[in-house]
Amino acid sequence: MKRLYKSITFFATILILLSCSEIKTEDPKKAFQFWLGIKAPKDVELIKADYWQSAHWSKEYILFLEFKPSEIWWNECIKQNGLKLDTTKWNPPDPLPIWFKPTHNSTMYKQKGQLGNDSRYFRDKATGICFIYEIQL
């Protein structure tokens, strides 16, 4: 019985320790997969990313992503996430990755009804390049 108790305690400790490590990556493929839980589809060209996820079980994360999706993918993203045009002044977080620079030609979106959530989604009308800053804390 002592041996069983020790084994259970050992494995429970390992499980707790493994689930308590934060995730950090600048690899766009990994960041996309951590963010959505799937590999990027072929119609999404990943460019740059910065992703952090807490060790907390509630999946707190911050994502910065530059990518070029197909028009179809982007329109579906807007629809599925309930994004709406946002014409307010956005105060970017500090620090901001040096490469995270949506152009003046970009349209800015935010989620409908998300008070206190500063996540923003940008798409350059001419190039189709998108930037996402998404935060869930």
VOVO-496891 format. One line per field, with one value per atom (N, C-alpha, C, O): residue number from 1; atom name; x negated, y, z; residue in one letter. Coordinates in steps of 0.02 Angstrom, whole numbers. Layout:
<sites>
seq <- (NUM ...)
atom <- (CA ...)
c1 <- (X ...)
c2 <- (Y ...)
c3 <- (Z ...)
type <- (a ...)
</sites>
This chain:
<sites>
seq <- (1 1 1 1 2 2 2 2 3 3 3 3 4 4 4 4 5 5 5 5 6 6 6 6 7 7 7 7 8 8 8 8 9 9 9 9 10 10 10 10 11 11 11 11 12 12 12 12 13 13 13 13 14 14 14 14 15 15 15 15 16 16 16 16 17 17 17 17 18 18 18 18 19 19 19 19 20 20 20 20 21 21 21 21 22 22 22 22 23 23 23 23 24 24 24 24 25 25 25 25 26 26 26 26 27 27 27 27 28 28 28 28 29 29 29 29 30 30 30 30 31 31 31 31 32 32 32 32 33 33 33 33 34 34 34 34 35 35 35 35 36 36 36 36 37 37 37 37 38 38 38 38 39 39 39 39 40 40 40 40 41 41 41 41 42 42 42 42 43 43 43 43 44 44 44 44 45 45 45 45 46 46 46 46 47 47 47 47 48 48 48 48 49 49 49 49 50 50 50 50 51 51 51 51 52 52 52 52 53 53 53 53 54 54 54 54 55 55 55 55 56 56 56 56 57 57 57 57 58 58 58 58 59 59 59 59 60 60 60 60 61 61 61 61 62 62 62 62 63 63 63 63 64 64 64 64 65 65 65 65 66 66 66 66 67 67 67 67 68 68 68 68 69 69 69 69 70 70 70 70 71 71 71 71 72 72 72 72 73 73 73 73 74 74 74 74 75 75 75 75 76 76 76 76 77 77 77 77 78 78 78 78 79 79 79 79 80 80 80 80 81 81 81 81 82 82 82 82 83 83 83 83 84 84 84 84 85 85 85 85 86 86 86 86 87 87 87 87 88 88 88 88 89 89 89 89 90 90 90 90 91 91 91 91 92 92 92 92 93 93 93 93 94 94 94 94 95 95 95 95 96 96 96 96 97 97 97 97 98 98 98 98 99 99 99 99 100 100 100 100 101 101 101 101 102 102 102 102 103 103 103 103 104 104 104 104 105 105 105 105 106 106 106 106 107 107 107 107 108 108 108 108 109 109 109 109 110 110 110 110 111 111 111 111 112 112 112 112 113 113 113 113 114 114 114 114 115 115 115 115 116 116 116 116 117 117 117 117 118 118 118 118 119 119 119 119 120 120 120 120 121 121 121 121 122 122 122 122 123 123 123 123 124 124 124 124 125 125 125 125 126 126 126 126 127 127 127 127 128 128 128 128 129 129 129 129 130 130 130 130 131 131 131 131 132 132 132 132 133 133 133 133 134 134 134 134 135 135 135 135 136 136 136 136 137 137 137 137)
atom <- (N CA C O N CA C O N CA C O N CA C O N CA C O N CA C O N CA C O N CA C O N CA C O N CA C O N CA C O N CA C O N CA C O N CA C O N CA C O N CA C O N CA C O N CA C O N CA C O N CA C O N CA C O N CA C O N CA C O N CA C O N CA C O N CA C O N CA C O N CA C O N CA C O N CA C O N CA C O N CA C O N CA C O N CA C O N CA C O N CA C O N CA C O N CA C O N CA C O N CA C O N CA C O N CA C O N CA C O N CA C O N CA C O N CA C O N CA C O N CA C O N CA C O N CA C O N CA C O N CA C O N CA C O N CA C O N CA C O N CA C O N CA C O N CA C O N CA C O N CA C O N CA C O N CA C O N CA C O N CA C O N CA C O N CA C O N CA C O N CA C O N CA C O N CA C O N CA C O N CA C O N CA C O N CA C O N CA C O N CA C O N CA C O N CA C O N CA C O N CA C O N CA C O N CA C O N CA C O N CA C O N CA C O N CA C O N CA C O N CA C O N CA C O N CA C O N CA C O N CA C O N CA C O N CA C O N CA C O N CA C O N CA C O N CA C O N CA C O N CA C O N CA C O N CA C O N CA C O N CA C O N CA C O N CA C O N CA C O N CA C O N CA C O N CA C O N CA C O N CA C O N CA C O N CA C O N CA C O N CA C O N CA C O N CA C O N CA C O N CA C O N CA C O N CA C O N CA C O N CA C O N CA C O N CA C O N CA C O N CA C O N CA C O N CA C O N CA C O N CA C O N CA C O N CA C O N CA C O N CA C O N CA C O)
c1 <- (-41 0 -43 -27 -99 -144 -173 -180 -188 -218 -169 -188 -107 -55 -46 -41 -44 -37 -96 -86 -156 -216 -213 -231 -191 -186 -135 -148 -78 -26 -51 -41 -83 -110 -163 -163 -207 -259 -229 -248 -183 -153 -110 -108 -76 -37 -83 -67 -139 -188 -216 -220 -234 -260 -207 -223 -146 -92 -82 -74 -83 -75 -133 -123 -194 -252 -252 -270 -233 -232 -178 -188 -123 -69 -81 -41 -135 -149 -207 -242 -218 -272 -243 -200 -266 -241 -268 -317 -236 -256 -276 -240 -333 -355 -383 -422 -364 -393 -388 -343 -437 -436 -429 -433 -420 -410 -337 -292 -325 -255 -213 -153 -243 -204 -182 -125 -229 -212 -162 -114 -172 -127 -55 -8 -49 18 50 109 11 39 57 109 16 35 98 141 103 159 225 273 227 290 296 350 240 242 238 248 225 218 159 137 134 81 113 172 72 97 116 79 174 193 148 112 153 110 124 80 184 200 183 208 140 116 40 9 10 -63 -84 -68 -120 -142 -207 -252 -213 -272 -312 -369 -281 -315 -266 -205 -293 -250 -289 -350 -252 -278 -220 -167 -230 -176 -200 -255 -159 -172 -107 -53 -115 -57 -77 -131 -35 -49 -48 -25 -74 -72 -5 7 38 103 149 146 190 235 287 317 299 351 328 366 268 240 240 273 205 194 138 87 148 97 97 144 40 33 2 -49 34 11 1 44 -56 -69 -83 -126 -48 -55 -51 -6 -98 -96 -89 -127 -40 -27 13 40 15 54 101 81 164 214 247 242 282 323 383 400 413 472 528 562 536 588 574 620 511 494 507 536 486 494 568 589 608 680 713 757 692 719 696 734 634 608 650 668 666 708 776 802 805 872 871 913 826 825 808 831 767 746 787 773 837 880 842 852 798 759 799 838 788 820 767 716 780 735 727 775 666 653 617 562 647 618 591 571 592 567 490 459 461 388 367 392 320 294 229 183 224 162 126 146 74 41 8 -12 1 -31 -105 -135 -134 -205 -234 -212 -281 -318 -281 -243 -295 -268 -326 -377 -321 -376 -393 -347 -456 -477 -448 -440 -433 -406 -331 -303 -297 -224 -204 -197 -196 -181 -128 -144 -65 -12 -18 -34 -6 -13 46 97 38 93 150 206 135 184 225 268 212 245 312 323 358 422 416 388 441 436 504 556 500 560 551 495 607 607 668 713 670 727 786 779 845 907 918 911 936 955 899 913 838 782 757 709 788 765 703 702 653 593 545 491 563 518 486 521 420 386 360 320 383 362 382 436 338 353 328 280 363 350 345 390 291 279 270 242 294 283 270 311 212 195 235 232 274 318 280 303 222 184 144 144 110 66 99 76 151 184 147 167 93 55 94 119 97 134 88 36 109 76 129 184 113 159 122 67 154 134 193 246 184 239 214 161 253 235 294 351 278 329 296 256 314 286 341 327)
c2 <- (-60 0 63 112 62 119 133 190 79 85 117 160 97 125 200 240 217 287 329 384 302 338 347 400 295 299 352 391 352 401 471 517 481 546 568 626 523 539 561 614 523 539 603 641 613 675 736 787 729 784 800 858 749 758 792 839 769 799 872 914 889 958 1001 1056 976 1014 1024 1078 974 981 1029 1064 1033 1078 1149 1193 1160 1227 1261 1301 1247 1281 1327 1306 1388 1435 1418 1382 1445 1434 1501 1551 1502 1562 1539 1491 1574 1558 1618 1659 1622 1672 1636 1667 1571 1531 1538 1517 1567 1579 1516 1517 1461 1398 1373 1353 1375 1353 1400 1378 1465 1515 1505 1507 1496 1485 1423 1424 1370 1308 1315 1288 1349 1361 1403 1392 1452 1499 1464 1469 1429 1399 1325 1296 1293 1222 1179 1118 1210 1174 1203 1258 1164 1189 1239 1235 1287 1337 1304 1262 1321 1293 1320 1368 1288 1307 1377 1408 1402 1469 1524 1580 1508 1557 1556 1507 1612 1619 1653 1712 1617 1644 1682 1658 1741 1783 1790 1768 1820 1830 1820 1827 1803 1794 1803 1797 1817 1819 1795 1827 1739 1708 1692 1665 1708 1690 1661 1688 1606 1575 1560 1533 1578 1567 1493 1452 1478 1409 1392 1335 1441 1433 1390 1395 1350 1305 1341 1310 1405 1441 1467 1503 1450 1470 1546 1572 1580 1652 1659 1625 1704 1711 1780 1819 1795 1857 1835 1801 1856 1838 1900 1944 1903 1952 1909 1865 1922 1880 1922 1964 1912 1942 1884 1836 1889 1835 1860 1915 1818 1836 1779 1729 1787 1735 1748 1802 1698 1708 1752 1758 1781 1823 1782 1806 1720 1676 1662 1666 1646 1632 1693 1687 1752 1812 1828 1845 1823 1836 1787 1807 1725 1675 1690 1681 1715 1734 1791 1789 1840 1896 1871 1891 1828 1801 1758 1768 1710 1663 1697 1676 1750 1783 1845 1880 1859 1916 1982 2024 1991 2052 2107 2094 2168 2226 2280 2282 2323 2378 2421 2432 2445 2487 2549 2545 2607 2669 2711 2768 2682 2719 2719 2681 2762 2764 2705 2694 2667 2608 2626 2653 2611 2620 2553 2510 2543 2478 2462 2508 2399 2379 2395 2404 2398 2410 2354 2346 2316 2324 2292 2244 2319 2295 2268 2302 2209 2186 2238 2270 2247 2300 2289 2337 2227 2212 2221 2221 2230 2236 2306 2350 2317 2384 2381 2383 2377 2381 2447 2499 2445 2505 2552 2534 2613 2661 2640 2664 2594 2567 2510 2482 2495 2438 2457 2513 2410 2415 2381 2326 2412 2384 2356 2386 2298 2264 2248 2245 2239 2213 2169 2170 2130 2086 2126 2171 2108 2141 2130 2074 2183 2177 2158 2137 2166 2148 2210 2242 2226 2282 2261 2206 2303 2289 2242 2228 2218 2175 2217 2243 2225 2268 2232 2260 2171 2134 2173 2203 2173 2206 2163 2125 2171 2132 2181 2221 2178 2226 2190 2135 2221 2193 2250 2296 2246 2295 2280 2225 2329 2318 2305 2266 2335 2328 2263 2229 2244 2186 2123 2067 2131 2073 2049 2000 2083 2064 2084 2140 2038 2048 2048 2015 2084 2084 2070 2099 2026 2013 2024 1998 2062 2067 2040 2071 1983 1954 1939 1909 1960 1950 1919 1940 1868 1837 1826 1780 1867 1861 1851 1845)
c3 <- (0 0 0 -34 38 40 -29 -50 -63 -129 -178 -218 -176 -218 -203 -249 -139 -119 -145 -170 -140 -164 -240 -266 -275 -348 -369 -414 -337 -353 -338 -378 -282 -263 -314 -334 -334 -382 -448 -475 -475 -540 -536 -584 -482 -473 -472 -501 -438 -434 -503 -522 -541 -609 -653 -690 -649 -688 -671 -716 -608 -586 -611 -636 -605 -628 -703 -726 -740 -813 -836 -886 -802 -821 -797 -811 -762 -734 -768 -736 -831 -866 -919 -958 -921 -970 -1039 -1045 -1090 -1159 -1188 -1180 -1221 -1258 -1324 -1328 -1378 -1442 -1489 -1485 -1534 -1588 -1655 -1708 -1653 -1713 -1735 -1698 -1793 -1814 -1819 -1803 -1842 -1847 -1779 -1769 -1731 -1663 -1631 -1598 -1639 -1609 -1635 -1596 -1701 -1730 -1700 -1683 -1693 -1666 -1592 -1571 -1553 -1482 -1478 -1436 -1522 -1521 -1539 -1501 -1595 -1618 -1606 -1612 -1588 -1574 -1637 -1634 -1694 -1758 -1797 -1784 -1844 -1889 -1936 -1953 -1959 -2005 -2071 -2097 -2099 -2163 -2219 -2210 -2277 -2333 -2359 -2390 -2347 -2373 -2323 -2328 -2274 -2226 -2226 -2207 -2248 -2248 -2184 -2173 -2142 -2078 -2088 -2122 -2058 -2068 -2003 -1999 -1951 -1887 -1830 -1838 -1771 -1713 -1649 -1647 -1597 -1529 -1486 -1483 -1452 -1414 -1344 -1334 -1295 -1225 -1197 -1207 -1160 -1126 -1055 -1042 -1009 -938 -921 -961 -864 -840 -808 -789 -803 -770 -814 -875 -783 -819 -862 -906 -850 -886 -954 -987 -976 -1040 -1050 -1095 -1008 -1017 -1069 -1064 -1117 -1169 -1199 -1192 -1233 -1272 -1339 -1341 -1393 -1460 -1502 -1504 -1535 -1588 -1649 -1647 -1704 -1764 -1826 -1834 -1872 -1938 -1987 -1985 -2032 -2078 -2138 -2138 -2190 -2250 -2266 -2295 -2246 -2261 -2328 -2357 -2352 -2412 -2392 -2333 -2441 -2430 -2396 -2351 -2419 -2391 -2317 -2276 -2300 -2231 -2187 -2133 -2210 -2170 -2158 -2103 -2211 -2204 -2155 -2117 -2156 -2109 -2038 -1990 -2031 -1965 -1935 -1877 -1976 -1954 -1931 -1878 -1971 -1956 -1893 -1848 -1888 -1832 -1765 -1713 -1768 -1706 -1690 -1641 -1730 -1716 -1717 -1673 -1766 -1769 -1803 -1849 -1781 -1812 -1822 -1787 -1870 -1884 -1821 -1784 -1810 -1752 -1776 -1803 -1766 -1788 -1729 -1739 -1669 -1611 -1613 -1650 -1572 -1567 -1524 -1469 -1550 -1514 -1481 -1512 -1417 -1380 -1376 -1337 -1418 -1418 -1352 -1315 -1337 -1274 -1275 -1328 -1217 -1210 -1167 -1111 -1191 -1254 -1312 -1305 -1371 -1433 -1474 -1479 -1505 -1547 -1601 -1628 -1616 -1663 -1733 -1771 -1750 -1817 -1821 -1876 -1765 -1765 -1784 -1742 -1850 -1876 -1930 -1990 -1911 -1962 -2000 -1970 -2065 -2106 -2096 -2067 -2120 -2118 -2164 -2158 -2208 -2256 -2225 -2258 -2162 -2129 -2100 -2076 -2103 -2070 -2003 -1999 -1951 -1884 -1862 -1874 -1829 -1804 -1730 -1704 -1696 -1628 -1620 -1662 -1567 -1556 -1531 -1490 -1555 -1534 -1459 -1434 -1424 -1354 -1306 -1251 -1326 -1283 -1245 -1267 -1190 -1150 -1110 -1082 -1109 -1070 -1106 -1080 -1165 -1203 -1257 -1300 -1254 -1300 -1362 -1399 -1374 -1434 -1496 -1499 -1546 -1610 -1667 -1661 -1724 -1784 -1842 -1852 -1879 -1933 -1999 -2002 -2053 -2120 -2168 -2176 -2202 -2253 -2316 -2343 -2338 -2395 -2460 -2502 -2468 -2530 -2533 -2584 -2478 -2479 -2451 -2466 -2411 -2380 -2318 -2287 -2298 -2238 -2176 -2171 -2129 -2067 -2007 -2006 -1957 -1891 -1839 -1841 -1793 -1738 -1673 -1661 -1630 -1560 -1521 -1520 -1490 -1451 -1381 -1371 -1333 -1263 -1226 -1234 -1187 -1145 -1077 -1068 -1029 -962 -911 -851)
type <- (m m m m k k k k r r r r l l l l y y y y k k k k s s s s i i i i t t t t f f f f f f f f a a a a t t t t i i i i l l l l i i i i l l l l l l l l s s s s c c c c s s s s e e e e i i i i k k k k t t t t e e e e d d d d p p p p k k k k k k k k a a a a f f f f q q q q f f f f w w w w l l l l g g g g i i i i k k k k a a a a p p p p k k k k d d d d v v v v e e e e l l l l i i i i k k k k a a a a d d d d y y y y w w w w q q q q s s s s a a a a h h h h w w w w s s s s k k k k e e e e y y y y i i i i l l l l f f f f l l l l e e e e f f f f k k k k p p p p s s s s e e e e i i i i w w w w w w w w n n n n e e e e c c c c i i i i k k k k q q q q n n n n g g g g l l l l k k k k l l l l d d d d t t t t t t t t k k k k w w w w n n n n p p p p p p p p d d d d p p p p l l l l p p p p i i i i w w w w f f f f k k k k p p p p t t t t h h h h n n n n s s s s t t t t m m m m y y y y k k k k q q q q k k k k g g g g q q q q l l l l g g g g n n n n d d d d s s s s r r r r y y y y f f f f r r r r d d d d k k k k a a a a t t t t g g g g i i i i c c c c f f f f i i i i y y y y e e e e i i i i q q q q l l l l)
</sites>
